[in-house]
Amino acid sequence: MIKKAVVLFSGGLDSTTTLAIARAEKYQSYAISFIYGQRHYHEIKTARRIIQQFDIKDHMILNIPLSNIGGSALTDEIEVPKNRPEGHLSNNIPITYVPARNTIFLAYALAWAETLNAFDLFIGVNALDYSGYPDCRPEYIKAFEHMANLATKAGIEGQKFCIHTPLIQLTKAQIIRKGIKLGVDYSITHSCYDPDESGRACGYCDSCLLRKKGFKEAGVPDPTRYIKDK
């Protein structure tokens, strides 16, 4: 029997590793990406490019204008924080948090999964090296999974949805090492919150700092194109 999975995919380091894991576990993968008014639209271009390297059954890109809601440095005219001390990265919820983003994304992924008879969803959330987002925590994922099985026709009829979070207890370095073993080319992934027009990473936002830290601790050369690089 073919195992089907819907994988939330942004073209970033974590979601690309997650997609590689789903593939390694022999899932027929359906990737879903979102244009949500993010300032780092380059991630969608990256996602399209990376998908070409994976054996994906289908790639859905949905336009959900969360910029109409705002409230985040990623979707509103709010400055992206730079050079925050490492000890501050997970002490509070930063302004780059997008209100209810993972809840919205998972709801769309769940709806698509139900129509596909795919009862496995993969998301690359991480609770160790992350920027303090409440919708990246294990208790949140557990609660959403419970809701998914209460609120769907498939769940009521006895099918069980499972949300897989293979990275949730890994450090960024461990994620990178795992991805390299699976053949992930991190040079084409994109993580920066505030890239330039050509897609080069700023090098100083929370996401860039965590990414740099991960490559350094993994003992792997950082292949990221940074703005300061000429």
Secondary structure as UniProt FT lines:
FT   STRAND          3..8
FT   HELIX           13..24
FT   TURN            25..26
FT   STRAND          27..35
FT   HELIX           42..51
FT   TURN            52..53
FT   STRAND          58..63
FT   HELIX           66..68
FT   TURN            73..75
FT   HELIX           86..88
FT   TURN            89..91
FT   TURN            95..96
FT   TURN            99..100
FT   HELIX           101..116
FT   STRAND          120..122
FT   HELIX           134..136
FT   HELIX           138..150
FT   HELIX           153..156
FT   TURN            157..158
FT   STRAND          162..164
FT   TURN            166..169
FT   HELIX           172..181
FT   TURN            182..183
FT   HELIX           186..188
FT   TURN            197..198
FT   HELIX           206..218
FT   TURN            227..228
//
